[in-house]
Amino acid sequence: MLNLKPEVVAQLERVLSSVEMLLPRAVKAVNWATCPAANWRRHSFSGYLEAVKVTDQTRLDDLLGCEKQKEIMVYNTRQFLKGLPANNALLWGSRGTGKSSMVKALLNEYANEGLRVIQVEKEDLIYLSEIFSAVEEQPYRFILLCDDLTFEIGELSYKMLKSALDGSVYSAPENVLIYVTSNRRHLLPQYNTDLLGGKYVNGELQESEAMEEKVSLSDRFGLWVAFHVFTQDRYLDAVRQCVEREAKNRNVSIPWSKELELDAIQWSHDKTKRCGRTAMQFSRHWVGRYLLNQPSA
């Protein structure tokens, strides 16, 4: 046994403590048989998959005002689950219109058929190859979800995602699709100067190199699925459904009234947006206030 000096032992203990801080904490491997979703957690030089308890119970029937988008995503996801050709998808459009809810609803609908979701933050896209390696041998179908994604030119994560979508050495395995949600169709900010440098070739206007670069990432998604704000009638349909759901969860019945309708419209004006998120937020406000004012509250 080595007879080390006390000061050397103290130094070794400090080194080991520092190294231990760099190592990921010990976590159980995700049991995909019982866990339908996970997050990638970054730690020091790598990361790990952490199981997530799914609490959002959104179903496809709950999504209003996006029937066409729903049809596209359902068909694409079902093709993927059956091992048929399917596309990576970019769900883009106005905030609060159901992009993220669409992916959650797909998971709730098809988890029993082997669908799983891994959520990855933009900064962690540099670990795509490690994430792919962690699941490529699993007997499940994985949606890799990057939610509310935007980039700036030159970011490393931008280049990694572009390579993964382009079928390079970083490309996803056969059992992984990439679904991205964003408020921007091209995932990058656009400026007036981007239009400079365009030229006519054989009578057709060719985009500038700046614009070509900015659309090159979104072009790599096989599906562009656009989400738009609701009409007022569609918004009120969503409010009605949300109020009914909130009331049902509390075993009460709340009648639809002119007062409720006018308050819902005013709420959307105050929020400057008619969308599913606004309808949900209003329903919580209205149902909570209604129940608070009941004699038994």
C-alpha positions in Angstrom: 0.0 0.0 0.0 1.4 3.4 -0.9 2.5 5.6 1.9 1.5 9.1 0.6 2.1 12.3 2.3 -1.0 14.0 3.8 -0.6 17.0 1.4 -0.5 14.7 -1.6 -3.7 12.9 -0.4 -5.4 16.2 0.0 -4.4 17.2 -3.5 -5.7 13.9 -4.9 -9.0 14.4 -3.1 -9.4 17.8 -4.6 -8.7 16.5 -8.1 -11.2 13.6 -7.7 -13.8 16.0 -6.4 -13.3 18.3 -9.4 -13.5 15.3 -11.8 -16.6 14.0 -10.1 -18.4 17.4 -10.7 -17.8 17.0 -14.4 -19.3 13.6 -14.6 -23.1 13.2 -15.3 -25.0 12.1 -12.3 -26.0 8.5 -12.1 -29.4 8.0 -13.7 -31.4 4.9 -14.6 -31.6 4.1 -18.3 -35.0 5.2 -19.8 -37.4 2.3 -19.8 -39.1 3.0 -23.1 -41.6 0.3 -22.5 -43.3 2.4 -19.8 -42.0 5.9 -20.6 -43.2 7.6 -23.8 -41.1 10.7 -23.5 -37.7 11.9 -22.4 -35.5 15.1 -22.4 -31.9 15.3 -23.3 -30.0 16.8 -20.4 -26.7 18.3 -21.1 -23.9 17.8 -18.5 -20.3 18.9 -19.0 -19.0 17.3 -22.1 -21.9 15.2 -22.9 -25.4 14.4 -21.6 -28.0 11.8 -20.9 -31.7 11.0 -21.6 -34.0 11.7 -18.7 -37.4 10.1 -18.5 -40.3 12.6 -18.5 -43.7 12.0 -16.9 -46.3 13.0 -19.5 -49.0 15.2 -17.9 -50.5 16.9 -21.0 -53.5 14.9 -22.0 -54.2 16.8 -25.3 -55.9 14.6 -27.9 -56.1 15.1 -31.6 -59.9 15.8 -31.3 -59.1 18.7 -28.9 -57.2 20.6 -31.7 -59.6 23.0 -33.4 -58.9 25.2 -36.3 -56.1 23.1 -37.8 -57.9 20.2 -39.5 -55.7 20.3 -42.6 -52.5 20.4 -40.5 -53.8 17.6 -38.4 -54.4 15.4 -41.4 -50.9 16.0 -42.8 -49.2 15.2 -39.5 -51.3 12.2 -38.7 -50.6 10.6 -42.1 -46.9 11.3 -41.8 -46.7 9.9 -38.3 -48.7 6.8 -39.1 -46.5 6.2 -42.2 -43.5 6.5 -39.9 -44.9 4.1 -37.3 -45.6 1.5 -40.1 -42.0 1.7 -41.3 -43.1 3.4 -44.5 -41.4 6.5 -46.1 -42.1 9.6 -44.0 -40.7 13.1 -43.8 -39.1 15.3 -41.2 -41.5 18.2 -40.5 -41.3 21.9 -39.8 -44.4 23.2 -38.0 -44.3 27.0 -38.3 -46.6 29.9 -37.8 -48.1 32.3 -35.3 -47.6 31.8 -31.6 -50.2 29.8 -29.7 -51.8 28.3 -32.7 -51.3 24.6 -31.8 -47.8 23.6 -33.1 -46.5 22.1 -29.9 -49.9 20.8 -28.9 -50.0 18.9 -32.2 -46.9 16.9 -31.3 -48.2 16.2 -27.8 -51.5 15.0 -29.2 -49.7 12.7 -31.6 -47.8 11.2 -28.7 -50.9 10.7 -26.7 -52.7 9.1 -29.7 -49.9 6.8 -30.8 -47.8 6.0 -27.7 -49.5 2.6 -27.5 -48.4 1.9 -31.1 -44.7 2.5 -30.2 -44.4 6.2 -30.7 -41.9 8.0 -28.4 -40.8 11.6 -28.2 -37.4 13.0 -27.2 -37.3 16.8 -26.6 -34.0 18.6 -27.3 -33.1 22.2 -26.7 -31.5 24.2 -29.4 -28.1 24.3 -27.6 -28.1 20.5 -27.3 -28.5 19.8 -31.0 -24.7 19.5 -31.1 -25.3 16.1 -29.4 -27.5 14.7 -32.1 -25.2 11.9 -33.0 -25.1 10.8 -29.3 -28.9 10.9 -29.1 -29.3 8.9 -32.2 -26.8 6.3 -30.9 -28.8 6.0 -27.7 -32.0 5.0 -29.4 -31.2 3.5 -32.8 -31.3 -0.1 -31.5 -34.6 0.4 -29.6 -37.7 -1.3 -31.0 -39.7 2.0 -30.9 -40.2 5.0 -33.3 -38.9 8.3 -32.0 -39.9 11.8 -32.8 -37.0 14.1 -31.9 -38.7 17.4 -31.0 -37.1 20.8 -31.0 -39.7 23.3 -29.8 -39.9 27.0 -30.6 -36.7 26.9 -32.6 -34.9 29.9 -34.1 -31.3 30.4 -35.0 -28.7 33.1 -35.8 -26.4 32.6 -38.7 -23.2 30.6 -37.8 -24.5 28.8 -34.7 -23.0 25.3 -34.4 -26.3 23.8 -33.6 -27.7 25.2 -36.8 -25.0 23.4 -38.8 -25.5 20.2 -36.9 -29.3 20.1 -37.6 -28.7 21.0 -41.2 -26.3 18.1 -41.5 -28.7 15.7 -39.8 -31.5 16.7 -42.2 -29.2 16.5 -45.2 -28.5 12.8 -44.8 -24.8 13.2 -43.9 -22.8 11.2 -41.4 -25.0 12.8 -38.7 -28.2 11.7 -40.3 -31.0 10.2 -38.1 -31.3 6.4 -37.9 -34.3 4.7 -39.6 -36.4 4.9 -36.4 -36.1 8.6 -35.8 -37.9 11.6 -37.4 -37.2 15.2 -36.6 -40.2 17.5 -35.9 -39.4 21.2 -35.3 -41.8 24.0 -34.2 -41.0 27.7 -34.9 -42.6 31.1 -35.4 -40.3 31.5 -38.4 -40.7 29.5 -41.6 -37.0 29.7 -42.4 -35.8 29.5 -38.7 -33.5 32.6 -39.2 -34.2 36.3 -39.0 -34.6 38.1 -42.3 -33.4 41.6 -43.2 -34.0 43.9 -46.1 -30.4 43.6 -47.1 -30.9 39.8 -47.7 -32.7 40.8 -50.9 -29.6 42.5 -52.3 -27.5 40.5 -54.7 -30.4 38.7 -56.6 -29.9 38.4 -60.3 -31.8 37.3 -63.4 -30.7 34.0 -65.0 -32.4 32.9 -68.1 -35.2 35.3 -67.4 -35.8 34.1 -63.8 -34.9 36.0 -60.7 -32.5 34.0 -58.6 -32.3 34.7 -54.9 -29.2 36.3 -53.3 -26.7 34.1 -51.6 -27.9 35.5 -48.2 -31.4 34.3 -48.9 -30.2 31.0 -50.3 -28.4 30.3 -47.1 -31.4 31.3 -45.0 -33.8 29.0 -46.8 -31.4 26.1 -47.1 -32.2 24.7 -43.6 -36.0 24.8 -43.9 -35.7 23.4 -47.4 -34.4 20.2 -45.8 -37.7 19.5 -44.1 -39.9 17.4 -46.3 -43.0 18.9 -44.7 -43.8 22.6 -44.1 -47.0 22.8 -42.1 -48.3 26.3 -41.5 -50.4 27.4 -38.5 -52.5 30.6 -38.7 -54.6 32.6 -36.3 -58.3 31.7 -36.0 -61.3 33.4 -37.4 -63.6 34.8 -34.6 -66.1 31.9 -35.1 -63.4 29.3 -34.9 -61.9 31.0 -31.8 -65.4 31.0 -30.1 -65.7 27.2 -30.9 -62.3 26.7 -29.2 -63.5 28.8 -26.2 -66.7 26.7 -25.9 -64.7 23.5 -26.0 -62.2 24.7 -23.4 -64.9 25.9 -21.1 -66.7 22.6 -21.4 -63.5 20.6 -20.7 -62.6 22.8 -17.6 -66.2 22.4 -16.3 -66.2 18.7 -16.9 -62.9 18.2 -15.0 -64.7 19.8 -12.0 -68.0 17.9 -12.4 -70.0 21.0 -13.0 -72.0 22.4 -15.9 -71.5 25.9 -17.1 -74.0 27.3 -19.6 -72.9 29.2 -22.7 -74.2 32.8 -22.5 -74.0 36.0 -24.4 -72.0 37.5 -21.5 -69.5 34.6 -21.8 -69.2 35.1 -25.6 -68.6 38.9 -25.3 -66.1 38.4 -22.5 -64.2 35.9 -24.7 -64.1 38.3 -27.6 -62.9 41.1 -25.4 -60.2 38.8 -24.0 -58.9 38.0 -27.5 -58.8 41.8 -28.2 -56.8 42.4 -25.1 -54.4 39.6 -26.0 -54.3 40.7 -29.6 -54.5 37.1 -30.7 -57.3 34.6 -31.6 -55.8 31.2 -31.1 -56.1 28.0 -29.1 -53.8 29.3 -26.4 -55.9 32.4 -25.9 -59.0 30.3 -25.7 -57.5 28.0 -23.1 -56.3 31.0 -21.0 -59.7 32.6 -21.1 -61.5 29.4 -20.2 -59.4 29.1 -17.1 -60.1 32.7 -16.2 -63.9 32.4 -16.8 -64.4 29.0 -15.2 -62.3 29.9 -12.1 -64.2 33.1 -11.6 -67.6 31.4 -12.2 -66.9 28.7 -9.6 -65.5 31.2 -7.1 -68.7 33.1 -7.2 -70.9 30.1 -6.5 -72.4 30.0 -3.0 -70.6 26.8 -2.1 -67.2 28.1 -3.1 
